[in-house]
Amino acid sequence: MAKKGDWVKIHNVVLESSNRVSNLPEDTKKVPLEAWINGFLNEDGEIGEMVEITTLSGRTVSGTLVEVNPRYIHDFGNPVPELLKIGPNLKKQLEEGSV
């Protein structure tokens, strides 16, 4: 049971696939446009129930409760060796006055 005021994640379908614009790539057109939104729960609720939250920006949004105390698990992927060299090379050029 999630309690009012808990930090939670909700899910909702913004647009069903049948309502998406026609100029999308075929694989994109086949799926709905979905949103996962974090915020503070406005009333007690259970995972799987429709709930209402208030986001950090103050918006009130409804959706299906999917997680309590969600964490951010994204990253920026693997380092790109070519990009790692740009900063030191630019610093060197600036110090030498060649830029």
Phi and psi restraints in degrees (range 20) as a CNS / XPLOR table:
assign (resid 1 and name C) (resid 2 and name N)
       (resid 2 and name CA) (resid 2 and name C) 1.0 -92.3 20.0 2
assign (resid 2 and name N) (resid 2 and name CA)
       (resid 2 and name C) (resid 3 and name N) 1.0 138.7 20.0 2
assign (resid 2 and name C) (resid 3 and name N)
       (resid 3 and name CA) (resid 3 and name C) 1.0 -101.1 20.0 2
assign (resid 3 and name N) (resid 3 and name CA)
       (resid 3 and name C) (resid 4 and name N) 1.0 152.5 20.0 2
assign (resid 3 and name C) (resid 4 and name N)
       (resid 4 and name CA) (resid 4 and name C) 1.0 -50.3 20.0 2
assign (resid 4 and name N) (resid 4 and name CA)
       (resid 4 and name C) (resid 5 and name N) 1.0 131.8 20.0 2
assign (resid 4 and name C) (resid 5 and name N)
       (resid 5 and name CA) (resid 5 and name C) 1.0 93.8 20.0 2
assign (resid 5 and name N) (resid 5 and name CA)
       (resid 5 and name C) (resid 6 and name N) 1.0 -11.3 20.0 2
assign (resid 5 and name C) (resid 6 and name N)
       (resid 6 and name CA) (resid 6 and name C) 1.0 -66.0 20.0 2
assign (resid 6 and name N) (resid 6 and name CA)
       (resid 6 and name C) (resid 7 and name N) 1.0 147.4 20.0 2
assign (resid 6 and name C) (resid 7 and name N)
       (resid 7 and name CA) (resid 7 and name C) 1.0 -80.2 20.0 2
assign (resid 7 and name N) (resid 7 and name CA)
       (resid 7 and name C) (resid 8 and name N) 1.0 120.9 20.0 2
assign (resid 7 and name C) (resid 8 and name N)
       (resid 8 and name CA) (resid 8 and name C) 1.0 -137.4 20.0 2
assign (resid 8 and name N) (resid 8 and name CA)
       (resid 8 and name C) (resid 9 and name N) 1.0 169.9 20.0 2
assign (resid 8 and name C) (resid 9 and name N)
       (resid 9 and name CA) (resid 9 and name C) 1.0 -120.2 20.0 2
assign (resid 9 and name N) (resid 9 and name CA)
       (resid 9 and name C) (resid 10 and name N) 1.0 134.6 20.0 2
assign (resid 9 and name C) (resid 10 and name N)
       (resid 10 and name CA) (resid 10 and name C) 1.0 -117.7 20.0 2
assign (resid 10 and name N) (resid 10 and name CA)
       (resid 10 and name C) (resid 11 and name N) 1.0 164.6 20.0 2
assign (resid 10 and name C) (resid 11 and name N)
       (resid 11 and name CA) (resid 11 and name C) 1.0 -129.9 20.0 2
assign (resid 11 and name N) (resid 11 and name CA)
       (resid 11 and name C) (resid 12 and name N) 1.0 140.2 20.0 2
assign (resid 11 and name C) (resid 12 and name N)
       (resid 12 and name CA) (resid 12 and name C) 1.0 -149.1 20.0 2
assign (resid 12 and name N) (resid 12 and name CA)
       (resid 12 and name C) (resid 13 and name N) 1.0 157.0 20.0 2
assign (resid 12 and name C) (resid 13 and name N)
       (resid 13 and name CA) (resid 13 and name C) 1.0 -93.8 20.0 2
assign (resid 13 and name N) (resid 13 and name CA)
       (resid 13 and name C) (resid 14 and name N) 1.0 116.7 20.0 2
assign (resid 13 and name C) (resid 14 and name N)
       (resid 14 and name CA) (resid 14 and name C) 1.0 -77.7 20.0 2
assign (resid 14 and name N) (resid 14 and name CA)
       (resid 14 and name C) (resid 15 and name N) 1.0 -44.2 20.0 2
assign (resid 14 and name C) (resid 15 and name N)
       (resid 15 and name CA) (resid 15 and name C) 1.0 -142.5 20.0 2
assign (resid 15 and name N) (resid 15 and name CA)
       (resid 15 and name C) (resid 16 and name N) 1.0 129.3 20.0 2
assign (resid 15 and name C) (resid 16 and name N)
       (resid 16 and name CA) (resid 16 and name C) 1.0 -67.4 20.0 2
assign (resid 16 and name N) (resid 16 and name CA)
       (resid 16 and name C) (resid 17 and name N) 1.0 154.9 20.0 2
assign (resid 16 and name C) (resid 17 and name N)
       (resid 17 and name CA) (resid 17 and name C) 1.0 -57.3 20.0 2
assign (resid 17 and name N) (resid 17 and name CA)
       (resid 17 and name C) (resid 18 and name N) 1.0 -34.0 20.0 2
assign (resid 17 and name C) (resid 18 and name N)
       (resid 18 and name CA) (resid 18 and name C) 1.0 -68.5 20.0 2
assign (resid 18 and name N) (resid 18 and name CA)
       (resid 18 and name C) (resid 19 and name N) 1.0 -17.0 20.0 2
assign (resid 18 and name C) (resid 19 and name N)
       (resid 19 and name CA) (resid 19 and name C) 1.0 -102.7 20.0 2
assign (resid 19 and name N) (resid 19 and name CA)
       (resid 19 and name C) (resid 20 and name N) 1.0 2.9 20.0 2
assign (resid 19 and name C) (resid 20 and name N)
       (resid 20 and name CA) (resid 20 and name C) 1.0 -80.0 20.0 2
assign (resid 20 and name N) (resid 20 and name CA)
       (resid 20 and name C) (resid 21 and name N) 1.0 155.5 20.0 2
assign (resid 20 and name C) (resid 21 and name N)
       (resid 21 and name CA) (resid 21 and name C) 1.0 -63.7 20.0 2
assign (resid 21 and name N) (resid 21 and name CA)
       (resid 21 and name C) (resid 22 and name N) 1.0 153.4 20.0 2
assign (resid 21 and name C) (resid 22 and name N)
       (resid 22 and name CA) (resid 22 and name C) 1.0 -78.1 20.0 2
assign (resid 22 and name N) (resid 22 and name CA)
       (resid 22 and name C) (resid 23 and name N) 1.0 -18.1 20.0 2
assign (resid 22 and name C) (resid 23 and name N)
       (resid 23 and name CA) (resid 23 and name C) 1.0 -91.1 20.0 2
assign (resid 23 and name N) (resid 23 and name CA)
       (resid 23 and name C) (resid 24 and name N) 1.0 20.3 20.0 2
assign (resid 23 and name C) (resid 24 and name N)
       (resid 24 and name CA) (resid 24 and name C) 1.0 -83.7 20.0 2
assign (resid 24 and name N) (resid 24 and name CA)
       (resid 24 and name C) (resid 25 and name N) 1.0 157.5 20.0 2
assign (resid 24 and name C) (resid 25 and name N)
       (resid 25 and name CA) (resid 25 and name C) 1.0 -58.9 20.0 2
assign (resid 25 and name N) (resid 25 and name CA)
       (resid 25 and name C) (resid 26 and name N) 1.0 150.0 20.0 2
assign (resid 25 and name C) (resid 26 and name N)
       (resid 26 and name CA) (resid 26 and name C) 1.0 -54.5 20.0 2
assign (resid 26 and name N) (resid 26 and name CA)
       (resid 26 and name C) (resid 27 and name N) 1.0 -45.2 20.0 2
assign (resid 26 and name C) (resid 27 and name N)
       (resid 27 and name CA) (resid 27 and name C) 1.0 -66.3 20.0 2
assign (resid 27 and name N) (resid 27 and name CA)
       (resid 27 and name C) (resid 28 and name N) 1.0 -30.2 20.0 2
assign (resid 27 and name C) (resid 28 and name N)
       (resid 28 and name CA) (resid 28 and name C) 1.0 -74.2 20.0 2
assign (resid 28 and name N) (resid 28 and name CA)
       (resid 28 and name C) (resid 29 and name N) 1.0 -40.0 20.0 2
assign (resid 28 and name C) (resid 29 and name N)
       (resid 29 and name CA) (resid 29 and name C) 1.0 -61.1 20.0 2
assign (resid 29 and name N) (resid 29 and name CA)
       (resid 29 and name C) (resid 30 and name N) 1.0 -26.4 20.0 2
assign (resid 29 and name C) (resid 30 and name N)
       (resid 30 and name CA) (resid 30 and name C) 1.0 -76.3 20.0 2
assign (resid 30 and name N) (resid 30 and name CA)
       (resid 30 and name C) (resid 31 and name N) 1.0 -14.4 20.0 2
assign (resid 30 and name C) (resid 31 and name N)
       (resid 31 and name CA) (resid 31 and name C) 1.0 -118.7 20.0 2
assign (resid 31 and name N) (resid 31 and name CA)
       (resid 31 and name C) (resid 32 and name N) 1.0 152.9 20.0 2
assign (resid 31 and name C) (resid 32 and name N)
       (resid 32 and name CA) (resid 32 and name C) 1.0 -71.4 20.0 2
assign (resid 32 and name N) (resid 32 and name CA)
       (resid 32 and name C) (resid 33 and name N) 1.0 159.1 20.0 2
assign (resid 32 and name C) (resid 33 and name N)
       (resid 33 and name CA) (resid 33 and name C) 1.0 -86.0 20.0 2
assign (resid 33 and name N) (resid 33 and name CA)
       (resid 33 and name C) (resid 34 and name N) 1.0 119.4 20.0 2
assign (resid 33 and name C) (resid 34 and name N)
       (resid 34 and name CA) (resid 34 and name C) 1.0 -116.7 20.0 2
assign (resid 34 and name N) (resid 34 and name CA)
       (resid 34 and name C) (resid 35 and name N) 1.0 157.3 20.0 2
assign (resid 34 and name C) (resid 35 and name N)
       (resid 35 and name CA) (resid 35 and name C) 1.0 -134.4 20.0 2
assign (resid 35 and name N) (resid 35 and name CA)
       (resid 35 and name C) (resid 36 and name N) 1.0 139.1 20.0 2
assign (resid 35 and name C) (resid 36 and name N)
       (resid 36 and name CA) (resid 36 and name C) 1.0 -118.9 20.0 2
assign (resid 36 and name N) (resid 36 and name CA)
       (resid 36 and name C) (resid 37 and name N) 1.0 122.2 20.0 2
assign (resid 36 and name C) (resid 37 and name N)
       (resid 37 and name CA) (resid 37 and name C) 1.0 -129.3 20.0 2
assign (resid 37 and name N) (resid 37 and name CA)
       (resid 37 and name C) (resid 38 and name N) 1.0 135.1 20.0 2
assign (resid 37 and name C) (resid 38 and name N)
       (resid 38 and name CA) (resid 38 and name C) 1.0 -97.5 20.0 2
assign (resid 38 and name N) (resid 38 and name CA)
       (resid 38 and name C) (resid 39 and name N) 1.0 149.0 20.0 2
assign (resid 38 and name C) (resid 39 and name N)
       (resid 39 and name CA) (resid 39 and name C) 1.0 179.8 20.0 2
assign (resid 39 and name N) (resid 39 and name CA)
       (resid 39 and name C) (resid 40 and name N) 1.0 -175.7 20.0 2
assign (resid 39 and name C) (resid 40 and name N)
       (resid 40 and name CA) (resid 40 and name C) 1.0 -95.0 20.0 2
assign (resid 40 and name N) (resid 40 and name CA)
       (resid 40 and name C) (resid 41 and name N) 1.0 129.8 20.0 2
assign (resid 40 and name C) (resid 41 and name N)
       (resid 41 and name CA) (resid 41 and name C) 1.0 -66.3 20.0 2
assign (resid 41 and name N) (resid 41 and name CA)
       (resid 41 and name C) (resid 42 and name N) 1.0 131.5 20.0 2
assign (resid 41 and name C) (resid 42 and name N)
       (resid 42 and name CA) (resid 42 and name C) 1.0 -84.3 20.0 2
assign (resid 42 and name N) (resid 42 and name CA)
       (resid 42 and name C) (resid 43 and name N) 1.0 -25.0 20.0 2
assign (resid 42 and name C) (resid 43 and name N)
       (resid 43 and name CA) (resid 43 and name C) 1.0 -146.4 20.0 2
assign (resid 43 and name N) (resid 43 and name CA)
       (resid 43 and name C) (resid 44 and name N) 1.0 157.8 20.0 2
assign (resid 43 and name C) (resid 44 and name N)
       (resid 44 and name CA) (resid 44 and name C) 1.0 -54.8 20.0 2
assign (resid 44 and name N) (resid 44 and name CA)
       (resid 44 and name C) (resid 45 and name N) 1.0 149.4 20.0 2
assign (resid 44 and name C) (resid 45 and name N)
       (resid 45 and name CA) (resid 45 and name C) 1.0 -163.2 20.0 2
assign (resid 45 and name N) (resid 45 and name CA)
       (resid 45 and name C) (resid 46 and name N) 1.0 164.2 20.0 2
assign (resid 45 and name C) (resid 46 and name N)
       (resid 46 and name CA) (resid 46 and name C) 1.0 -109.6 20.0 2
assign (resid 46 and name N) (resid 46 and name CA)
       (resid 46 and name C) (resid 47 and name N) 1.0 151.9 20.0 2
assign (resid 46 and name C) (resid 47 and name N)
       (resid 47 and name CA) (resid 47 and name C) 1.0 -54.7 20.0 2
assign (resid 47 and name N) (resid 47 and name CA)
       (resid 47 and name C) (resid 48 and name N) 1.0 132.9 20.0 2
assign (resid 47 and name C) (resid 48 and name N)
       (resid 48 and name CA) (resid 48 and name C) 1.0 95.3 20.0 2
assign (resid 48 and name N) (resid 48 and name CA)
       (resid 48 and name C) (resid 49 and name N) 1.0 -12.8 20.0 2
assign (resid 48 and name C) (resid 49 and name N)
       (resid 49 and name CA) (resid 49 and name C) 1.0 -89.1 20.0 2
assign (resid 49 and name N) (resid 49 and name CA)
       (resid 49 and name C) (resid 50 and name N) 1.0 154.9 20.0 2
assign (resid 49 and name C) (resid 50 and name N)
       (resid 50 and name CA) (resid 50 and name C) 1.0 -74.8 20.0 2
assign (resid 50 and name N) (resid 50 and name CA)
       (resid 50 and name C) (resid 51 and name N) 1.0 129.3 20.0 2
assign (resid 50 and name C) (resid 51 and name N)
       (resid 51 and name CA) (resid 51 and name C) 1.0 -137.0 20.0 2
assign (resid 51 and name N) (resid 51 and name CA)
       (resid 51 and name C) (resid 52 and name N) 1.0 172.7 20.0 2
assign (resid 51 and name C) (resid 52 and name N)
       (resid 52 and name CA) (resid 52 and name C) 1.0 -122.7 20.0 2
assign (resid 52 and name N) (resid 52 and name CA)
       (resid 52 and name C) (resid 53 and name N) 1.0 137.3 20.0 2
assign (resid 52 and name C) (resid 53 and name N)
       (resid 53 and name CA) (resid 53 and name C) 1.0 -126.1 20.0 2
assign (resid 53 and name N) (resid 53 and name CA)
       (resid 53 and name C) (resid 54 and name N) 1.0 164.1 20.0 2
assign (resid 53 and name C) (resid 54 and name N)
       (resid 54 and name CA) (resid 54 and name C) 1.0 -117.8 20.0 2
assign (resid 54 and name N) (resid 54 and name CA)
       (resid 54 and name C) (resid 55 and name N) 1.0 122.8 20.0 2
assign (resid 54 and name C) (resid 55 and name N)
       (resid 55 and name CA) (resid 55 and name C) 1.0 -78.8 20.0 2
assign (resid 55 and name N) (resid 55 and name CA)
       (resid 55 and name C) (resid 56 and name N) 1.0 170.3 20.0 2
assign (resid 55 and name C) (resid 56 and name N)
       (resid 56 and name CA) (resid 56 and name C) 1.0 -61.6 20.0 2
assign (resid 56 and name N) (resid 56 and name CA)
       (resid 56 and name C) (resid 57 and name N) 1.0 -25.9 20.0 2
assign (resid 56 and name C) (resid 57 and name N)
       (resid 57 and name CA) (resid 57 and name C) 1.0 -86.0 20.0 2
assign (resid 57 and name N) (resid 57 and name CA)
       (resid 57 and name C) (resid 58 and name N) 1.0 1.1 20.0 2
assign (resid 57 and name C) (resid 58 and name N)
       (resid 58 and name CA) (resid 58 and name C) 1.0 92.7 20.0 2
assign (resid 58 and name N) (resid 58 and name CA)
       (resid 58 and name C) (resid 59 and name N) 1.0 0.9 20.0 2
assign (resid 58 and name C) (resid 59 and name N)
       (resid 59 and name CA) (resid 59 and name C) 1.0 -74.3 20.0 2
assign (resid 59 and name N) (resid 59 and name CA)
       (resid 59 and name C) (resid 60 and name N) 1.0 146.4 20.0 2
assign (resid 59 and name C) (resid 60 and name N)
       (resid 60 and name CA) (resid 60 and name C) 1.0 -103.4 20.0 2
assign (resid 60 and name N) (resid 60 and name CA)
       (resid 60 and name C) (resid 61 and name N) 1.0 124.8 20.0 2
assign (resid 60 and name C) (resid 61 and name N)
       (resid 61 and name CA) (resid 61 and name C) 1.0 -134.3 20.0 2
assign (resid 61 and name N) (resid 61 and name CA)
       (resid 61 and name C) (resid 62 and name N) 1.0 142.8 20.0 2
assign (resid 61 and name C) (resid 62 and name N)
       (resid 62 and name CA) (resid 62 and name C) 1.0 -108.6 20.0 2
assign (resid 62 and name N) (resid 62 and name CA)
       (resid 62 and name C) (resid 63 and name N) 1.0 150.9 20.0 2
assign (resid 62 and name C) (resid 63 and name N)
       (resid 63 and name CA) (resid 63 and name C) 1.0 178.9 20.0 2
assign (resid 63 and name N) (resid 63 and name CA)
       (resid 63 and name C) (resid 64 and name N) 1.0 -177.3 20.0 2
assign (resid 63 and name C) (resid 64 and name N)
       (resid 64 and name CA) (resid 64 and name C) 1.0 -84.9 20.0 2
assign (resid 64 and name N) (resid 64 and name CA)
       (resid 64 and name C) (resid 65 and name N) 1.0 126.1 20.0 2
assign (resid 64 and name C) (resid 65 and name N)
       (resid 65 and name CA) (resid 65 and name C) 1.0 -67.4 20.0 2
assign (resid 65 and name N) (resid 65 and name CA)
       (resid 65 and name C) (resid 66 and name N) 1.0 122.6 20.0 2
assign (resid 65 and name C) (resid 66 and name N)
       (resid 66 and name CA) (resid 66 and name C) 1.0 -117.9 20.0 2
assign (resid 66 and name N) (resid 66 and name CA)
       (resid 66 and name C) (resid 67 and name N) 1.0 -21.1 20.0 2
assign (resid 66 and name C) (resid 67 and name N)
       (resid 67 and name CA) (resid 67 and name C) 1.0 -160.7 20.0 2
assign (resid 67 and name N) (resid 67 and name CA)
       (resid 67 and name C) (resid 68 and name N) 1.0 143.6 20.0 2
assign (resid 67 and name C) (resid 68 and name N)
       (resid 68 and name CA) (resid 68 and name C) 1.0 -106.6 20.0 2
assign (resid 68 and name N) (resid 68 and name CA)
       (resid 68 and name C) (resid 69 and name N) 1.0 137.3 20.0 2
assign (resid 68 and name C) (resid 69 and name N)
       (resid 69 and name CA) (resid 69 and name C) 1.0 53.4 20.0 2
assign (resid 69 and name N) (resid 69 and name CA)
       (resid 69 and name C) (resid 70 and name N) 1.0 55.9 20.0 2
assign (resid 69 and name C) (resid 70 and name N)
       (resid 70 and name CA) (resid 70 and name C) 1.0 -66.3 20.0 2
assign (resid 70 and name N) (resid 70 and name CA)
       (resid 70 and name C) (resid 71 and name N) 1.0 149.3 20.0 2
assign (resid 70 and name C) (resid 71 and name N)
       (resid 71 and name CA) (resid 71 and name C) 1.0 -116.1 20.0 2
assign (resid 71 and name N) (resid 71 and name CA)
       (resid 71 and name C) (resid 72 and name N) 1.0 156.8 20.0 2
assign (resid 71 and name C) (resid 72 and name N)
       (resid 72 and name CA) (resid 72 and name C) 1.0 -84.4 20.0 2
assign (resid 72 and name N) (resid 72 and name CA)
       (resid 72 and name C) (resid 73 and name N) 1.0 124.6 20.0 2
assign (resid 72 and name C) (resid 73 and name N)
       (resid 73 and name CA) (resid 73 and name C) 1.0 -123.0 20.0 2
assign (resid 73 and name N) (resid 73 and name CA)
       (resid 73 and name C) (resid 74 and name N) 1.0 14.6 20.0 2
assign (resid 73 and name C) (resid 74 and name N)
       (resid 74 and name CA) (resid 74 and name C) 1.0 -84.5 20.0 2
assign (resid 74 and name N) (resid 74 and name CA)
       (resid 74 and name C) (resid 75 and name N) 1.0 162.2 20.0 2
assign (resid 74 and name C) (resid 75 and name N)
       (resid 75 and name CA) (resid 75 and name C) 1.0 -146.8 20.0 2
assign (resid 75 and name N) (resid 75 and name CA)
       (resid 75 and name C) (resid 76 and name N) 1.0 -173.5 20.0 2
assign (resid 75 and name C) (resid 76 and name N)
       (resid 76 and name CA) (resid 76 and name C) 1.0 -103.9 20.0 2
assign (resid 76 and name N) (resid 76 and name CA)
       (resid 76 and name C) (resid 77 and name N) 1.0 16.2 20.0 2
assign (resid 76 and name C) (resid 77 and name N)
       (resid 77 and name CA) (resid 77 and name C) 1.0 80.3 20.0 2
assign (resid 77 and name N) (resid 77 and name CA)
       (resid 77 and name C) (resid 78 and name N) 1.0 -170.2 20.0 2
assign (resid 77 and name C) (resid 78 and name N)
       (resid 78 and name CA) (resid 78 and name C) 1.0 -74.3 20.0 2
assign (resid 78 and name N) (resid 78 and name CA)
       (resid 78 and name C) (resid 79 and name N) 1.0 149.2 20.0 2
assign (resid 78 and name C) (resid 79 and name N)
       (resid 79 and name CA) (resid 79 and name C) 1.0 -62.0 20.0 2
assign (resid 79 and name N) (resid 79 and name CA)
       (resid 79 and name C) (resid 80 and name N) 1.0 146.9 20.0 2
assign (resid 79 and name C) (resid 80 and name N)
       (resid 80 and name CA) (resid 80 and name C) 1.0 -105.2 20.0 2
assign (resid 80 and name N) (resid 80 and name CA)
       (resid 80 and name C) (resid 81 and name N) 1.0 111.0 20.0 2
assign (resid 80 and name C) (resid 81 and name N)
       (resid 81 and name CA) (resid 81 and name C) 1.0 -51.6 20.0 2
assign (resid 81 and name N) (resid 81 and name CA)
       (resid 81 and name C) (resid 82 and name N) 1.0 -40.1 20.0 2
assign (resid 81 and name C) (resid 82 and name N)
       (resid 82 and name CA) (resid 82 and name C) 1.0 -63.0 20.0 2
assign (resid 82 and name N) (resid 82 and name CA)
       (resid 82 and name C) (resid 83 and name N) 1.0 -37.6 20.0 2
assign (resid 82 and name C) (resid 83 and name N)
       (resid 83 and name CA) (resid 83 and name C) 1.0 -74.2 20.0 2
assign (resid 83 and name N) (resid 83 and name CA)
       (resid 83 and name C) (resid 84 and name N) 1.0 -28.5 20.0 2
assign (resid 83 and name C) (resid 84 and name N)
       (resid 84 and name CA) (resid 84 and name C) 1.0 -64.6 20.0 2
assign (resid 84 and name N) (resid 84 and name CA)
       (resid 84 and name C) (resid 85 and name N) 1.0 -24.9 20.0 2
assign (resid 84 and name C) (resid 85 and name N)
       (resid 85 and name CA) (resid 85 and name C) 1.0 -85.8 20.0 2
assign (resid 85 and name N) (resid 85 and name CA)
       (resid 85 and name C) (resid 86 and name N) 1.0 -16.9 20.0 2
assign (resid 85 and name C) (resid 86 and name N)
       (resid 86 and name CA) (resid 86 and name C) 1.0 -62.9 20.0 2
assign (resid 86 and name N) (resid 86 and name CA)
       (resid 86 and name C) (resid 87 and name N) 1.0 -48.8 20.0 2
assign (resid 86 and name C) (resid 87 and name N)
       (resid 87 and name CA) (resid 87 and name C) 1.0 -59.1 20.0 2
assign (resid 87 and name N) (resid 87 and name CA)
       (resid 87 and name C) (resid 88 and name N) 1.0 -54.5 20.0 2
assign (resid 87 and name C) (resid 88 and name N)
       (resid 88 and name CA) (resid 88 and name C) 1.0 -60.4 20.0 2
assign (resid 88 and name N) (resid 88 and name CA)
       (resid 88 and name C) (resid 89 and name N) 1.0 -39.0 20.0 2
assign (resid 88 and name C) (resid 89 and name N)
       (resid 89 and name CA) (resid 89 and name C) 1.0 -64.9 20.0 2
assign (resid 89 and name N) (resid 89 and name CA)
       (resid 89 and name C) (resid 90 and name N) 1.0 -42.6 20.0 2
assign (resid 89 and name C) (resid 90 and name N)
       (resid 90 and name CA) (resid 90 and name C) 1.0 -65.9 20.0 2
assign (resid 90 and name N) (resid 90 and name CA)
       (resid 90 and name C) (resid 91 and name N) 1.0 -41.9 20.0 2
assign (resid 90 and name C) (resid 91 and name N)
       (resid 91 and name CA) (resid 91 and name C) 1.0 -59.2 20.0 2
assign (resid 91 and name N) (resid 91 and name CA)
       (resid 91 and name C) (resid 92 and name N) 1.0 -43.7 20.0 2
assign (resid 91 and name C) (resid 92 and name N)
       (resid 92 and name CA) (resid 92 and name C) 1.0 -61.4 20.0 2
assign (resid 92 and name N) (resid 92 and name CA)
       (resid 92 and name C) (resid 93 and name N) 1.0 -45.1 20.0 2
assign (resid 92 and name C) (resid 93 and name N)
       (resid 93 and name CA) (resid 93 and name C) 1.0 -63.3 20.0 2
assign (resid 93 and name N) (resid 93 and name CA)
       (resid 93 and name C) (resid 94 and name N) 1.0 -39.2 20.0 2
assign (resid 93 and name C) (resid 94 and name N)
       (resid 94 and name CA) (resid 94 and name C) 1.0 -66.1 20.0 2
assign (resid 94 and name N) (resid 94 and name CA)
       (resid 94 and name C) (resid 95 and name N) 1.0 -40.8 20.0 2
assign (resid 94 and name C) (resid 95 and name N)
       (resid 95 and name CA) (resid 95 and name C) 1.0 -65.0 20.0 2
assign (resid 95 and name N) (resid 95 and name CA)
       (resid 95 and name C) (resid 96 and name N) 1.0 -34.5 20.0 2
assign (resid 95 and name C) (resid 96 and name N)
       (resid 96 and name CA) (resid 96 and name C) 1.0 -82.7 20.0 2
assign (resid 96 and name N) (resid 96 and name CA)
       (resid 96 and name C) (resid 97 and name N) 1.0 -10.7 20.0 2
assign (resid 96 and name C) (resid 97 and name N)
       (resid 97 and name CA) (resid 97 and name C) 1.0 76.4 20.0 2
assign (resid 97 and name N) (resid 97 and name CA)
       (resid 97 and name C) (resid 98 and name N) 1.0 18.9 20.0 2
assign (resid 97 and name C) (resid 98 and name N)
       (resid 98 and name CA) (resid 98 and name C) 1.0 -91.9 20.0 2
assign (resid 98 and name N) (resid 98 and name CA)
       (resid 98 and name C) (resid 99 and name N) 1.0 6.0 20.0 2
